[in-house]
Amino acid sequence: MEYTVEKFIWTEADFEQMGWHDVTIYQMAMTGDLEFDIDYIFKWNEPEVKGFRYTFWIAPCTMAFKQIRELRFDIDVVRSDGYQIDYIERKDDDRWTIVTQNGEISFISEGYEMFVRQQPTFQYNKFIGPTRDGYTLERITNQPNHYLNHETYIEKRRQEAELFGYAQKRKQKKLDLEALEESRLNGEIDTKEFLRLKKELWTAIEGYGYWLKGTQFEDA
């Protein structure tokens, strides 16, 4: 799997086609510009199984709002491991409000540039975390990531994909069980066959649950 990013530098001209919900902010600096180190979510992947979790294509990015003025913070708590944007609002072309889950940042700016530092990678969560290979506010588009070709990382990703597959199959079995119980209520299946199929489904569900216990997909 891979995702081809449209371009590596985005600006305020792209604002209407960009989305900010659940984008993680790791660092912030004020240098005349207002700079953020973020995990930008380029794509939310629809689940293959109804009701299952989304997956994502995400890249580490540096976002810089230019020559800010009238900067105001109304932030309750800033976590050491980052915090998430809810949405970004733009008024009168130069008035911006970044609404986060912890409060708001408002200011005047002529616009922004967002530098995509690495190619987007496939993620099971809405952030990359440590395997983004550090935190920086550099405005570059060629940041190396030493994790991507490391054997340990590759094996971890393989295991995650296998577990994710188990979680998908368990979710499908649960849906099959719901459909089976509905068929029984509608009188479409006799008791003996219903009990046989129900036992098979529960055995499969519990089997997948065994392998998922203690993993990030345990409650998926």
C-alpha positions in Angstrom: 0.0 0.0 0.0 1.1 3.5 -0.6 -0.3 7.0 -0.9 0.9 9.6 -3.4 0.9 13.1 -1.9 -0.3 15.7 -4.4 2.4 18.2 -3.4 4.9 18.8 -0.6 4.1 22.5 0.1 0.5 23.6 0.8 -0.6 27.1 1.4 -3.7 29.2 2.3 -4.8 28.8 -1.3 -5.5 25.2 -0.5 -7.4 25.9 2.7 -10.9 24.8 1.4 -9.6 21.3 0.4 -7.7 20.7 3.6 -9.1 19.1 6.8 -7.8 19.5 10.3 -10.0 17.3 12.5 -7.9 15.2 15.0 -4.6 16.5 13.6 -2.0 16.2 16.4 0.2 19.2 17.3 3.5 18.2 18.9 5.5 21.5 19.0 4.8 25.2 18.6 7.1 28.2 18.3 6.7 31.9 17.7 9.4 33.5 15.6 7.5 36.3 14.0 5.7 33.4 12.3 3.6 30.9 14.3 5.0 27.4 13.6 3.6 24.0 14.4 5.0 20.5 14.2 2.0 18.3 13.3 0.9 14.9 12.0 -1.3 15.9 9.1 -4.0 13.3 8.1 -4.1 13.2 4.4 -6.7 10.5 4.1 -9.2 8.7 6.3 -9.7 5.2 4.9 -13.2 3.8 5.1 -13.4 0.5 7.0 -13.8 -2.6 4.9 -16.1 -4.1 7.6 -19.2 -2.2 8.7 -18.8 -0.4 12.0 -15.0 -1.1 12.2 -12.3 1.5 12.8 -10.9 3.8 10.2 -7.2 3.8 9.2 -5.2 6.8 8.0 -2.5 8.1 5.8 -0.4 10.6 7.8 2.8 12.6 7.4 4.9 14.7 9.7 4.5 18.3 8.6 5.7 21.8 9.6 3.0 24.4 9.4 4.0 28.1 9.5 1.5 31.0 9.7 3.2 34.1 8.3 3.9 37.3 10.3 1.2 36.9 12.9 -0.4 39.7 14.9 -2.9 40.0 17.7 -2.0 36.5 19.0 -4.3 35.2 21.7 -4.2 31.9 23.6 -7.2 30.4 25.4 -5.7 26.9 26.1 -6.5 25.0 29.3 -4.0 22.2 29.2 -1.1 21.4 26.8 -0.1 17.8 27.0 3.5 16.8 26.8 2.6 14.2 24.2 0.7 16.6 22.0 -2.9 17.8 21.6 -5.4 17.6 18.8 -7.0 20.2 16.5 -10.7 20.1 16.1 -10.9 22.6 13.2 -9.4 25.8 11.8 -11.6 28.7 11.1 -10.7 31.6 8.7 -12.5 34.9 8.6 -12.0 38.0 6.4 -9.1 36.2 4.7 -6.6 37.1 7.5 -8.2 36.2 10.8 -7.6 32.7 12.0 -8.8 30.6 14.9 -7.3 27.1 15.6 -9.8 25.3 17.7 -8.3 22.4 19.6 -9.6 20.0 22.2 -7.9 22.1 24.9 -9.0 25.5 23.8 -8.3 28.1 21.0 -5.5 30.0 19.4 -6.5 33.1 17.4 -4.4 35.6 15.4 -4.1 37.6 12.3 -1.9 36.3 9.5 -1.6 36.8 5.8 -1.6 33.0 5.3 0.5 29.8 5.8 2.8 27.3 4.3 2.7 23.6 5.3 5.8 21.6 4.5 5.3 17.8 4.1 8.5 16.6 5.6 8.1 12.9 4.8 5.9 10.7 2.6 2.6 9.8 4.3 2.6 6.4 6.0 -0.3 4.0 6.7 -1.4 4.3 10.3 -4.0 2.5 12.5 -4.3 5.6 14.8 -4.8 9.3 14.0 -1.1 10.1 14.8 2.3 8.6 14.0 4.0 8.9 17.4 7.7 8.1 18.0 8.2 6.4 14.6 7.9 9.7 12.9 11.6 9.9 13.9 11.7 13.0 16.1 10.2 16.4 16.3 11.2 19.5 14.4 10.0 22.8 13.0 12.3 22.7 10.0 10.7 23.8 6.7 11.9 20.9 4.6 10.4 18.2 2.4 13.1 15.6 2.5 13.3 14.7 6.2 14.9 11.2 6.6 13.2 8.6 8.8 15.5 5.9 10.1 12.7 3.7 11.3 11.2 2.9 7.9 13.9 0.5 6.7 14.8 -1.0 10.0 14.1 -4.7 10.4 12.5 -4.3 13.8 10.1 -1.6 12.5 9.2 -3.7 9.4 8.5 -6.8 11.6 6.4 -4.7 14.0 4.3 -3.4 11.0 3.9 -7.0 9.7 2.6 -8.1 13.1 0.2 -5.1 13.3 -1.2 -5.9 9.9 -1.8 -9.5 11.0 -3.5 -8.4 14.2 -5.6 -5.8 12.4 -6.7 -8.6 10.0 -7.8 -10.7 13.1 -9.7 -7.7 14.5 -11.5 -7.2 11.2 -12.5 -10.9 11.0 -13.7 -10.8 14.6 -15.9 -7.8 13.8 -17.3 -9.6 10.8 -18.1 -12.7 12.9 -19.9 -10.4 15.4 -22.0 -9.0 12.5 -22.7 -12.5 11.3 -23.9 -13.4 14.8 -26.2 -10.4 14.9 -27.7 -11.5 11.5 -28.0 -15.1 12.8 -29.9 -14.0 15.9 -32.2 -11.8 13.7 -32.9 -14.7 11.5 -33.9 -16.8 14.5 -36.2 -14.1 15.7 -37.9 -14.0 12.3 -38.3 -17.8 12.3 -36.0 -18.3 9.3 -33.9 -20.9 10.9 -34.6 -23.9 13.2 -33.3 -24.2 16.7 -30.8 -26.9 16.1 -29.1 -25.1 13.1 -29.2 -21.8 15.0 -27.4 -23.3 18.0 -24.8 -25.0 15.8 -24.0 -21.8 13.9 -24.0 -19.7 17.0 -21.5 -22.0 18.7 -19.2 -21.8 15.6 -19.4 -18.0 15.5 -18.7 -17.6 19.3 -15.7 -20.1 19.0 -14.3 -17.9 16.2 -14.9 -14.7 18.0 -13.2 -16.0 21.2 -10.3 -17.4 19.2 -9.6 -14.0 17.5 -10.0 -12.3 20.9 -7.3 -14.5 22.4 -4.8 -13.3 19.8 -5.9 -9.7 20.2 -5.7 -9.6 24.0 -3.3 -6.9 25.2 -2.9 -5.4 21.8 -4.0 -2.0 20.4 -6.8 -3.9 18.6 -8.2 -5.6 21.7 -11.3 -3.4 21.8 -11.6 -2.7 18.1 
